[in-house]
Structures are given as structure tokens and as C-alpha cells.
Amino acid sequence: MALNPNAIIDSDYWGQVYTGADRDPEQLDELINFASSLFESFCNRQLVERVYTYVSDDENEENNIFYKPEYTVFDAPINNVFWFPTYPVKSITSFSISGSVITEAITTDYTATDGYILKKSIGKLIYAYGFDYSYLQNIYIVWSGGYSVNDSEFSILRHLCFLFIKDLINSPKNMTLKSEKIGQYNYATIPTNLLSRFYGLSPFVFNSLKKFRREVFA
């Protein structure tokens, strides 16, 4: 098994920080892929930096085995704020609204003369005059976004991913185990009504990961 493009760590990182027994490479890749996808699901966005590009209409066919939808075709926002589906925004190659290219959006936290303001760190694009285009899926963007090894936040994510995989490897068979006592053997389990709060993560990983979660409000 190979690592998925969204893998937060790799075998080299694992080998540098893990002091236990060596893991089977395929099993380790499977654990990394599982942890990375779980982190993305919890954070409600993709985390590892990648390039997003749109697919033209003639390629958007069900019988085209190479068709892969991306998050680059959007509806115009109702007001004056456009949110990218993940952040930080590293670069914008092309930004167009109904065929009109907005070159001023290809900047870094820059207030453009025509009213566009891009906040890369949070993936927020503001158009001071409001989006006048109310068409569906009329915004096309080629861009890159997410965390890379050069970002301090990515170091935190990699450490949390490592801790989660380590917990999976060292966890007891009873995943609801809260405490146990040697001698007169007994154990207590976490109440079932609280399990959903942990999303399969340890309390430390869960609480630390909340800062990366993208909240969406209707």
C-alpha cells in the first residue's frame, strides 16, 4: 500500500520519532492514511498543501475515467466575502468570475485598487463592493492551499498524527477502556454518551486538533 496524497506524515518521520518496534511498511502506510483522512474529516477540510484546478465541461463526463472533481468551481457568494474551502492559500494562478479574470486577487494580503482583499492565512477573499454576479458555479479558480513542511502549523499536525497512530498501536482491545486496576482486576469504561465527542481520538489529540477545524455557519 502506498501513502495517499493527503498523508500528514511518512515512514521517515515515523522512524525518527518512534522508539518502539519496527512496523510492517504496508501496515504503517495504512495507519497513516487512516489517521490523515480522519484528521481531515474532523477538521472539515483538506490539510496537506496541494494544487486545485478546475475541469472543463468536455472532461466532466461520467465515462471519463480520468475525471476527478476538484474544489475549484464555486457559486458567487451572496454578499462580499468568499471563503476558500481550505487554508492557508499559498498561491492563486487564476481567479475569474463569469469569464472575467480578476488579476488583483493573485496577491498576498493586499488591498487592490478595485476593492479585492485577500487574507491568505484564513482563506478569505473580500470584495468591498460585493459580488454582482449571482450565477451558479460561475467562479473558476486555479490555486494551491493547505499546509506544507515550511509551516509551523504543519509541525503540530504531524506530531498529533504521530500521537494518534501511536495510540492506535498501543491501545487496549477494549477501545472504551478508561481505567483498570491490577490485582483485583476491574476496569471502568467511558460512558457511551460521551464517545462521540472523541471521534476516535484521545482527549489530548482531540482538543489540540480543534484549532484546525473549519467551522461553517449557514
N, C-alpha and C positions, 0 to 999 in steps of 0.2 A: 504494500500500500504506500502511495506517495502522499506528501503533505498537500493540503488544499491551498489555494491562493490566499485564503484568509487566515492561515496559520499564524498564531501570535508568537510562538517560539518554534525552534527546530531542535534537532538532536544535538547539535553543537552546544546550544545554550543549556539544554538539559544536562549534558555531560559536564559542563563547567560548574554547575551549582548543586547537582545531586550527589550525595555521598553514599547512597545505598548500592545495592547490587545492580549490575547492568540489566537493562530491559531489552527484550526482543525488539529489534528495529521496527517491524511491522506493527507490533502491539503499541509501541511508543507513538508511532505516527497516527494510529487510530485514536489514541487518547488525546493527542494534541489537536487533531481535527475535531473531536467531540467537544473538548473544552473551548476551542476557539469559536465554534458555532454556538455553543451555549452562551458564551460571553456576548456575542453579537445579538442573540435573541433577547437576552436580558437588557442589554443597552439600547435595543431598538434601533440599531444602525450598524453599518459595517465599520470596522475599526482599523484594519490594516490598509495603508495607502494603496490606491490603485487608480488607474485611468478609466474614466467613464466616457463612453462615446455613443452616439445615437445610431440607430439602424434605419436605413432608408426604407421607404414603403415597398419597393420591389424585393427587398430582402426579408420583409416581415411576412413570411409565408409559413404555414404550418408544416408543409412538406420540405422546408429547407432545414436540413439537419444542422447547419451551421448558425442558424438564427439563435441569438441569445439576447433577450431583452435587457436593457440597462436602465438605470435611473436617470435618464438624461432628457426625456421628453416630458414636459410639465404643463399643467394648466396655469394660466396667468393668475396671480393672487388677486383676491378681491380688493385689497387695499394697497398699501405701498411697500409691503415687506415680503420678500421672497426668501424662504428658508431652504438651503441645500439639505438633502437627506442625510448627509454625514458631514463631519468637520474634523480637523481644520481643512479649509480649502487651500490647497497648495498652489494650484495654477488654474487659469481659465484660458483655454485655447480659442474657444469661440462661444459667443453668447448672442443669440438672436431672438427677436420677438416678431412673430408673423413675417419672417423673412428679412427683417430689418436688423442688421448687425449692430450690437452695442459694444463698441470697442472700449468705451470708458469703464466697462465692468472688468476688464482684464487688468486689474491693478491690485495693490496691497493697501488696504485700509486708507483708501484715497477718496477724497470728496471731489467728484468730477464736476465739470462746468455745467453739465446738463442735469445734475441732480442725483446721480447714482453714487451710492456709498457702499463699499464692500468691507465687511468685517470678517476677515478670513478665519480668525480663531474660533468663531462660533457659527460660521457658515451662514451669515446673514447679509442679504443684499437689500438695500433700501433705495427706493426710487421716490425722491421727495415729492414729485408731482403726482404720484400714483400711477398704476398701470392702467392705461386707457384701453388695453386690448382684453376683451372678455371672452376670447375664443378658447375652446377646449384644446389642450395639448398643442399650444402654439409657441411654446418656449423650447428652444433646442440649445443644449449646452454640451460642449466637449470640455471636460475638466478633470482634475485629479484631486482626490481628497482622502483624508484618513491619516493615521499616524505612521511615521517611519522611525527607523533606528536613531535618527537625529533628534527626535522629540523626547523631552523629559517624561511626558505622559506615557509614552510607549514603554519606557523602562518600568513604570509602575504596572502597566498591563501585563508585561512579560513576567514580572515577579508574581503577580496574582494568578496568572495562568499556571505557572510552575507550582505554586502552593496548592491549587485546586487539583492538579494531576497527582501531586504527592499525596494529598488526602485520599484520592480515589484508590491509589495503590495500597495505602496503609490502612484504609478504613476497615472496620469490622464487617462481618457478613450482615449483621443487623444494622441497616442504614439509619434506623431511627434511634440507635443507641445514644443515650445521653450520659449515663454514668454506670459504673459497675464496681463491685467490691469483691476482692479476692479473699478466700477463706470460706465464710458462709456466703456462697455465691448468690448474688442477686444483682439485678440491673434495673434501671429506670429508662423509659423511652420518652422522647419528645411528644407532647400531645399532638394528635393528628391534625387538629385545627390550626396548628402553627407551622406545619411542614411546608405549606405553600409559600410562606414568607421567605423560605430559604432557597427556593429554586434549585435545590440540589447543591447549593454552595455552603461552605462553612460560614458561620456568622461574621468572621473577620473579612473573608473574601467578599461576601455579600455586601457588607457595609462599605467596604473600600471601593467596590465597583459601582456603587450608586452615583458617584460623581461623574461617571462617564455615560450615564443613561440619558437618552434623548427623550424628553417629555413632549407629548403632542396634545394640544388642547383644541377642542372643537370650537 
